[in-house]
């Protein structure tokens, strides 16, 4: 079975990321707001929503899909909790398409929300893994308590194997900041940076500098995924799902099969095979970018350049919306911001906007095909999508 042309993204909503969420606003309120905006953007009625995919948010315990359905006043024939970390947004899209193909729903709301209350390590007070989990035995006792540590290990190993230069990693952050400066919703809108700025920022976890690391924020995003037939009846150009792939290999970096080869390769290969397009056909790459090293490895494993050539690739290409290889034209999470799992969704929303042709002055010309990749954990969970202007 292929998902090519079965479904399309017909509505998009996204809130401007905020360093701290407003007092008194919880995840349910964020979900309600972005859901309303996405439904309005798609031009459908709330009564037409018959599918609901949600992520793991902290306003409710068990029964999250039904909690959201109750709060929004939805009666749906499909409800699912998707828990793939930063790959959740991309994973929602192909799951919605599969449900539509199976006849379980026709108009599916996919929604992410994040509420941020303080800038400290409040996440440590949340649910903890079992003491028998590998990270509790082999990582946290030695100080590896945040994703910074895992991605720094990846960057160190990659530099050892392939000689990646700090200036090459920094260029990823600089080009994406240029994109953010053209997008008013981006957290760092109007705040350009240089390679020197990146390299002069504090080293947080060697070799990664502060400006190579994602900015945690509050916010939310939502999509309306519907059948291709329904999408063609609506008022705007949709972004059709042409291919999808998913691959998971580990949770704890202790069990990662490799630090420099990721699960993106099989996910991307499946997505491109389903879509029947080549890497050279892609007009926009929308790639999860929690760290600059993530982008370098993702470009290689998605097949845009050979293994070990990612640094030279980003150095040789203009990654801005005006460049020869447009990438993360909303600024990526490095400069748009990372509102929890909605940060991963931002790569889907931006790719869909570009394919729909609604990005105004920062529109990539003739953007009829876009590649999206979502990444969860420490390069653990990967979801690749191909979106297109036609089936």
C-alpha positions in Angstrom: 0.0 0.0 0.0 1.2 3.5 -0.8 0.0 6.8 0.7 0.8 8.8 -2.4 -2.0 11.2 -3.1 -4.4 9.7 -0.6 -4.5 12.8 1.7 -3.4 16.4 1.9 -2.7 19.1 4.4 -5.5 21.6 3.9 -5.2 23.9 7.0 -2.4 25.3 9.1 -2.1 27.2 12.3 0.9 28.2 14.4 1.4 30.5 17.4 4.4 32.8 17.7 6.8 31.1 20.2 7.1 32.8 23.6 10.0 32.4 26.0 7.4 32.0 28.8 3.8 31.2 28.4 1.3 33.8 29.7 0.1 33.2 33.3 -3.1 31.2 33.5 -2.8 29.7 30.0 -2.6 26.0 29.9 -2.0 23.5 27.1 -5.7 23.0 26.6 -6.2 26.7 25.9 -3.3 26.6 23.4 -4.8 23.5 21.8 -8.2 25.2 21.5 -6.7 28.3 19.9 -4.5 26.7 17.3 -7.3 24.1 16.5 -9.7 26.9 15.9 -7.2 28.7 13.7 -6.4 25.5 11.7 -10.1 24.7 11.1 -10.7 28.2 10.0 -7.7 28.2 7.7 -8.9 25.0 6.0 -12.4 26.3 5.5 -14.1 23.3 7.1 -16.7 23.2 9.9 -15.8 21.9 13.4 -18.6 19.4 12.9 -16.6 17.9 10.0 -13.7 17.0 12.2 -13.9 13.2 12.6 -10.3 12.3 13.5 -8.0 13.6 16.2 -4.3 13.1 16.8 -2.7 14.7 19.9 0.7 14.7 21.6 1.8 14.2 25.2 1.0 17.5 26.9 0.9 18.1 30.7 -2.6 19.4 31.3 -4.1 16.0 31.6 -3.0 12.5 32.6 -4.6 9.5 30.9 -7.1 9.6 28.0 -5.5 12.5 26.2 -7.4 12.2 22.9 -10.8 12.0 24.7 -9.8 14.9 27.0 -9.1 17.1 24.0 -12.2 16.0 22.2 -14.3 16.8 25.2 -12.7 20.2 25.6 -13.2 21.1 22.0 -16.6 19.6 21.6 -15.6 17.1 19.1 -17.2 13.7 18.3 -14.6 11.7 16.4 -14.3 8.2 14.9 -10.5 8.2 15.4 -8.5 9.3 18.4 -4.8 8.6 18.9 -1.9 9.8 21.1 1.3 10.1 19.1 4.5 10.0 21.1 7.6 10.3 18.9 9.3 13.2 20.5 10.3 15.8 17.8 9.1 13.4 15.1 5.5 13.6 16.4 4.3 16.2 14.0 5.5 14.4 10.9 4.3 11.1 12.4 0.8 12.5 12.8 0.5 13.5 9.2 1.1 10.0 7.8 -1.0 8.4 10.5 -3.9 10.7 9.6 -3.4 9.8 5.9 -3.4 6.1 6.7 -6.6 6.4 8.8 -8.2 8.3 5.9 -7.1 5.6 3.4 -8.6 2.9 5.8 -11.9 4.8 5.8 -11.7 5.6 9.6 -12.0 9.3 9.1 -12.0 12.0 6.5 -11.0 15.3 8.2 -8.3 14.9 10.9 -7.1 17.5 13.3 -3.4 17.1 14.3 -2.4 19.3 17.2 0.6 20.0 19.4 0.9 22.4 22.3 3.6 23.4 24.8 3.4 25.6 27.9 6.6 26.9 29.4 6.6 28.2 32.9 10.2 28.8 33.9 13.7 28.7 32.3 15.2 26.3 34.8 15.3 22.5 34.8 11.7 22.1 35.7 11.5 19.0 33.4 13.6 17.1 36.0 10.6 17.3 38.4 8.3 15.5 35.9 7.9 11.7 35.3 11.2 9.9 35.6 12.2 6.7 33.8 12.4 3.5 35.7 15.7 3.0 37.6 16.2 -0.1 35.3 16.2 2.1 32.2 19.6 2.3 30.5 19.9 6.1 30.7 19.3 5.9 34.5 22.1 3.4 34.9 24.7 4.5 32.3 24.1 8.1 31.5 22.4 10.3 34.3 24.7 9.1 37.1 27.6 10.6 35.1 26.0 13.9 34.4 24.4 13.2 31.0 21.0 14.5 32.1 20.0 16.6 29.1 19.9 16.1 25.3 22.8 18.6 25.0 25.1 15.8 26.3 23.9 13.2 23.7 24.2 15.6 20.8 27.6 16.8 21.9 28.8 13.2 21.9 27.4 12.9 18.4 29.2 16.1 17.3 32.5 14.9 18.9 32.3 11.5 17.2 31.4 13.0 13.9 34.3 15.5 14.1 36.6 12.6 14.9 35.5 10.5 11.9 35.0 13.2 9.3 36.8 16.4 10.4 33.7 18.7 10.6 34.7 22.3 11.2 33.0 24.5 13.8 32.6 27.2 11.1 30.6 24.7 9.0 28.2 24.0 11.8 27.9 27.7 12.6 26.9 28.5 9.0 23.7 26.3 9.5 22.7 28.6 12.4 23.5 31.8 10.5 21.6 30.9 7.4 18.6 29.8 9.4 18.7 33.0 11.4 18.6 34.9 8.1 15.4 33.0 7.3 13.9 33.8 10.7 14.6 37.5 10.1 12.2 37.3 7.2 9.4 35.6 9.2 7.6 37.7 11.8 6.4 34.7 13.8 10.0 33.5 14.5 11.3 34.0 18.0 14.5 35.6 16.7 12.8 37.7 14.0 14.9 40.8 13.3 18.0 39.5 15.1 20.7 38.5 12.6 23.9 36.7 13.6 27.2 35.9 12.0 29.5 32.9 12.2 31.7 34.9 14.6 28.7 35.4 16.8 28.0 31.7 16.9 31.6 30.8 17.7 31.9 33.5 20.3 28.8 32.3 22.2 29.4 30.1 25.3 30.3 26.4 24.8 27.4 24.6 26.5 28.4 21.0 25.9 31.7 20.6 24.0 31.8 21.3 21.1 28.3 22.8 20.8 27.9 26.6 21.4 24.9 28.3 22.7 23.8 29.6 19.3 24.0 26.0 17.9 21.4 24.8 20.4 17.6 25.1 20.1 15.7 27.8 22.0 12.9 26.2 24.2 9.7 28.2 24.2 6.0 27.9 24.7 3.6 27.7 21.8 1.5 25.4 19.6 0.7 24.3 16.1 -2.1 22.4 14.3 -2.8 20.9 10.9 -6.0 19.7 9.2 -5.3 16.6 7.1 -8.1 15.5 4.9 -8.8 13.2 1.9 -7.4 14.4 -1.4 -11.0 14.5 -2.8 -12.1 16.7 0.1 -9.0 18.9 -0.2 -9.8 19.7 -3.9 -13.2 21.0 -2.8 -11.8 23.5 -0.4 -10.9 27.1 -1.1 -7.1 26.9 -1.2 -4.2 25.0 -2.7 -3.5 22.0 -0.4 -0.1 20.2 0.2 -0.5 16.6 -0.8 1.2 13.8 1.0 3.2 11.9 -1.6 5.4 9.7 0.6 6.2 8.8 4.1 8.7 6.7 6.0 9.4 6.0 9.7 12.2 4.2 11.5 13.1 3.9 15.2 16.2 2.3 16.6 16.7 3.2 20.2 15.8 5.5 23.1 18.9 5.8 25.2 22.1 6.9 23.4 23.8 4.0 25.2 22.0 1.7 22.7 22.4 3.8 19.6 23.7 1.6 16.8 25.9 4.4 15.6 26.6 8.0 16.6 27.1 9.2 13.0 24.6 7.1 11.0 21.0 7.6 11.9 17.6 6.0 11.3 16.8 8.8 8.8 18.2 6.7 5.9 15.5 4.0 5.9 12.8 6.5 6.7 13.9 8.8 3.8 14.4 6.0 1.4 10.8 4.8 1.9 9.4 8.3 1.6 11.2 9.0 -1.7 10.3 5.5 -3.0 6.6 6.0 -2.3 6.6 9.5 -3.8 8.5 8.4 -6.9 10.7 11.5 -6.9 14.4 12.0 -6.7 16.4 14.1 -4.2 17.3 16.5 -7.0 13.5 17.2 -7.5 13.1 18.7 -4.0 12.8 22.5 -3.8 12.7 22.8 0.0 14.3 20.8 2.8 12.5 21.2 6.1 14.8 19.3 8.5 14.6 19.0 12.3 17.3 21.1 13.8 17.5 20.9 17.5 21.3 21.3 17.1 23.5 22.2 14.1 25.0 18.8 14.1 21.5 17.3 13.6 21.2 19.1 10.3 24.6 18.0 9.0 23.9 14.3 9.7 20.2 14.6 8.5 21.3 16.0 5.1 23.7 13.1 4.6 21.3 10.3 5.8 18.4 11.7 3.8 20.6 11.3 0.7 21.3 15.0 -0.2 25.0 14.4 0.1 27.3 11.5 0.9 28.3 10.5 4.4 31.0 12.7 5.7 30.3 15.5 3.2 27.6 17.3 5.2 30.0 20.0 6.4 31.2 20.8 2.9 27.6 20.7 1.7 26.3 23.4 4.0 29.4 25.5 3.4 29.0 25.3 -0.3 25.2 26.1 -0.5 23.1 29.0 0.4 20.5 27.6 2.8 18.3 30.7 2.9 14.9 31.1 1.2 16.7 33.0 -1.6 19.5 30.4 -1.9 20.3 27.5 -4.1 19.3 24.9 -1.4 16.5 26.5 0.7 16.3 24.8 4.1 14.2 25.5 7.2 12.9 28.7 5.6 11.0 29.6 8.8 14.3 29.7 10.7 14.2 26.2 12.0 13.9 25.5 15.7 17.3 27.2 16.2 15.8 30.5 15.3 12.0 30.0 15.0 12.0 28.4 18.5 11.1 25.1 19.9 7.7 25.1 21.5 7.9 21.5 22.7 6.7 19.0 20.2 5.1 21.8 18.2 8.7 22.7 17.3 8.9 19.5 15.2 5.5 20.3 13.8 6.9 23.7 12.6 8.9 21.9 10.0 5.7 20.4 8.6 3.7 23.6 8.7 6.5 25.5 6.9 6.9 22.9 4.2 3.1 22.9 3.7 3.0 26.7 3.5 5.8 26.8 0.9 4.2 24.1 -1.2 0.8 26.0 -0.9 2.6 29.1 -2.1 1.5 31.4 0.7 4.8 32.6 2.1 4.8 36.0 0.5 8.2 37.7 0.3 10.0 34.6 1.6 8.3 32.2 -0.9 10.7 29.7 -2.5 10.1 30.0 -6.3 8.3 27.0 -7.9 8.2 25.1 -4.6 6.2 22.1 -5.8 8.0 19.4 -3.8 9.3 19.6 -0.2 11.1 17.1 2.0 10.4 17.1 5.8 12.1 15.2 8.5 11.2 14.9 12.1 13.6 13.6 14.7 12.8 12.4 18.2 15.1 11.7 21.1 18.8 11.5 20.5 18.6 10.8 16.8 16.3 7.9 17.9 13.0 8.3 16.1 12.8 9.5 12.5 9.9 10.3 10.2 10.3 11.6 6.7 7.6 13.1 4.5 7.4 14.2 0.9 4.8 17.0 0.3 3.8 18.1 -3.2 1.6 20.6 -4.9 -0.1 17.9 -7.0 -0.6 14.2 -6.8 
